[in-house]
Amino acid sequence: MIIAATADIHAPLGFRTFVRSLDNLKVEPDLFLIAGDLIHKGQVGEMKKISNALFGRISCPIVCCFGNNEYVTQRDEIVKEFKNFAFLEDEIFEAKIKEKNVSILGTQGSLDRPTPWQRSNFPDIENVYRERIALISDFLASTKADFKILLIHYPPTYKVMRDEDSTNFQYLGTNKLEDILIEGKPNIVVTGHVHSGKRMAWVDSIPVFNVGLKLNQGIVVINTEELKPGLGKFLT
């Protein structure tokens, strides 16, 4: 299975890079994943441009999770208007691809420490993060799919944050999911949010791809048949 994946387009900021990357895409993917932050700071009008850019270029399912730049109050509107995307908010998408049953959990994810803004504006945010960790654990433990994917905006491991200030790791993602990944064994994890991190890391035998557009300077192509621990075969 060929997966094309990106995150952190932050349209309009990264829109030209995104379009150029689509033009340079040399494969016909079986699945297109976007790990959040399609738009910048709630600029919902930019979604139309992204949708138009994908039209006619990508014919496979386009599955997305929300990032922190898709504001909670706007998400229903985005889901309703852009039906060519499967937006997942702590939800599961299932499809048969290349004779395999594929199951994808899409979530914004969790932080080990909520940002000061989050604490001020979402008093219950720590409970939300705990519930998401439980949801991911339940999904990985219960799904019977041939191929399971965790699509998550906030990184579920610090290992992809290499070039960030380590004092900020707790505000960028979580390490609490590492044991859950090892136990639940998703086939791949696709994440974003960290713009200056590491493109790919292994959590035990689980490949975690940071597919941020700026970080990779293009759309990441993952050939699932080539995934072996220690090799990290993926192209941009």
C-alpha positions in Angstrom: 0.0 0.0 0.0 1.3 3.5 -0.9 0.4 6.2 1.6 0.9 9.9 0.8 0.9 12.0 4.0 1.4 15.5 5.2 0.6 17.9 8.1 1.0 21.5 9.1 0.1 23.1 5.8 -1.0 26.2 7.7 -2.7 27.6 4.7 -2.2 30.3 3.4 1.4 30.1 4.7 2.4 26.7 3.3 -0.2 26.5 0.5 2.3 27.1 -2.4 4.6 24.4 -1.0 1.6 22.1 -0.8 0.6 22.6 -4.4 4.1 22.3 -5.6 4.4 19.0 -3.7 1.2 17.7 -5.2 2.6 18.6 -8.7 5.8 16.7 -7.9 4.1 13.6 -6.5 5.3 10.7 -8.6 3.0 8.0 -7.3 -0.7 7.3 -7.2 -1.4 6.8 -3.5 -3.9 4.3 -2.2 -4.5 6.6 0.8 -3.8 10.3 1.6 -3.4 11.3 5.2 -3.3 14.8 6.7 -2.3 15.0 10.4 -3.9 18.3 11.2 -3.2 22.0 10.9 -4.4 22.3 7.3 -5.2 25.9 8.0 -3.5 28.7 10.0 -5.2 30.1 13.1 -8.7 29.2 12.1 -8.7 30.7 8.5 -11.5 28.3 7.4 -11.7 30.0 4.0 -8.3 28.4 3.1 -9.9 25.0 3.2 -11.5 25.7 -0.2 -8.1 26.3 -1.7 -6.8 23.0 -0.3 -9.8 21.1 -1.5 -9.5 22.6 -5.0 -5.8 21.7 -5.1 -6.5 18.1 -4.3 -9.4 17.8 -6.8 -8.4 15.9 -9.9 -5.0 15.1 -8.4 -5.9 12.7 -5.7 -8.5 10.0 -6.3 -8.0 7.8 -3.1 -9.6 8.4 0.3 -8.3 11.6 2.0 -8.4 11.1 5.8 -7.6 13.9 8.2 -7.4 14.6 11.9 -7.8 18.1 13.3 -4.9 20.1 14.6 -4.9 23.0 17.1 -5.2 25.5 14.3 -8.6 24.1 13.3 -10.5 25.7 16.2 -13.0 23.5 18.0 -15.8 25.9 17.3 -15.2 25.6 13.5 -14.9 21.8 13.1 -18.6 21.1 12.6 -18.6 23.6 9.8 -15.5 22.1 8.2 -16.9 18.6 8.3 -20.2 19.7 6.8 -18.8 21.7 4.0 -15.8 19.6 2.9 -17.3 16.1 2.4 -14.5 15.0 0.1 -12.3 14.8 3.3 -12.9 12.2 6.0 -12.2 14.4 9.1 -11.8 12.3 12.2 -12.2 13.8 15.7 -11.5 10.9 18.0 -13.2 8.7 15.4 -12.4 5.7 13.3 -12.3 5.4 9.5 -12.4 2.0 7.9 -11.8 0.9 4.3 -10.6 -2.0 2.2 -7.4 -1.1 0.4 -5.3 -3.5 -1.6 -7.3 -6.4 -0.2 -6.5 -5.4 3.4 -9.0 -4.1 6.0 -7.6 -0.8 7.1 -8.7 1.0 10.3 -7.6 4.5 11.1 -8.1 6.4 14.4 -7.9 10.1 13.9 -7.4 12.4 16.9 -5.8 15.7 17.8 -3.9 13.8 20.6 -2.7 14.8 24.0 0.0 16.9 25.6 1.8 16.0 28.8 1.3 19.5 30.0 -1.4 21.8 28.6 -0.2 25.2 27.4 -1.1 28.2 29.6 -3.6 29.3 26.9 -5.3 25.9 27.0 -5.5 25.9 30.8 -7.2 29.4 30.7 -9.6 28.6 27.9 -10.4 24.9 28.4 -10.5 24.2 32.2 -11.3 20.5 31.5 -8.4 20.0 29.0 -6.5 17.6 31.2 -9.5 15.3 31.3 -9.9 15.5 27.6 -6.2 14.5 27.1 -6.7 11.5 29.5 -9.8 10.4 27.7 -7.9 10.5 24.4 -5.1 8.3 25.7 -7.7 5.8 26.9 -9.5 6.0 23.5 -6.2 5.2 21.6 -5.5 2.3 24.0 -9.0 0.9 23.5 -8.7 1.2 19.7 -5.4 -0.5 19.4 -6.4 -3.3 21.7 -9.8 -4.0 20.1 -9.5 -3.4 16.3 -9.3 -6.6 14.2 -8.1 -4.8 11.1 -5.3 -6.1 8.9 -3.6 -2.8 9.0 -4.1 -0.2 11.8 -3.0 3.4 11.6 -2.9 6.1 14.3 -3.3 9.5 12.8 -2.5 12.0 15.5 -1.6 15.7 15.4 0.3 16.0 18.7 3.2 13.5 18.6 2.8 10.4 20.8 6.5 10.2 21.6 9.3 12.7 22.3 11.5 10.9 19.8 10.4 13.0 16.8 11.1 16.2 18.7 14.9 16.0 18.4 15.6 19.6 17.2 13.1 21.3 19.6 14.0 22.8 23.0 13.7 19.8 25.3 12.1 22.0 28.0 9.1 22.4 25.6 8.6 18.7 24.8 5.8 18.4 27.4 3.9 21.2 25.6 4.3 19.6 22.2 3.1 16.0 22.7 3.2 13.2 25.1 5.4 10.2 26.1 2.5 8.5 27.9 1.5 6.8 24.7 4.8 5.0 24.0 3.9 1.9 26.1 0.4 1.9 24.6 1.9 1.9 21.1 4.3 -1.0 22.0 1.4 -3.0 23.5 -1.2 -2.2 20.8 1.2 -2.3 17.8 -0.3 0.0 15.2 1.3 -0.7 11.8 2.2 3.0 11.5 1.8 6.3 13.3 1.4 9.5 11.3 1.8 12.8 13.2 2.8 16.4 12.9 2.8 19.6 14.9 6.6 19.7 15.6 8.0 21.8 12.8 11.7 21.4 13.7 11.8 17.8 14.8 12.9 14.5 13.4 11.2 13.1 10.3 10.8 9.6 11.5 11.5 7.6 14.7 10.9 4.1 16.0 9.1 3.3 19.2 10.2 -0.3 19.6 9.0 -1.8 16.3 6.4 1.0 15.6 7.4 3.5 12.9 6.3 7.1 13.8 6.3 9.5 10.9 6.4 13.3 11.4 5.0 14.3 8.1 5.0 18.1 8.6 5.1 19.9 5.3 7.8 22.4 6.2 9.9 19.8 8.0 9.9 17.4 5.0 9.7 20.1 2.3 7.1 18.1 0.6 4.5 15.3 0.9 5.9 12.1 2.5 5.4 8.9 0.6 5.3 5.7 2.6 5.4 2.3 1.0 4.1 0.0 3.7 5.7 -3.0 2.1 9.1 -1.6 2.8 8.6 -0.8 6.5 11.1 -2.7 8.6 12.5 -1.7 12.0 15.7 0.2 11.7 15.4 1.0 8.0 12.9 3.9 8.0 12.3 3.8 4.2 10.2 6.7 3.2 10.7 9.3 0.5 9.8 13.0 0.0 
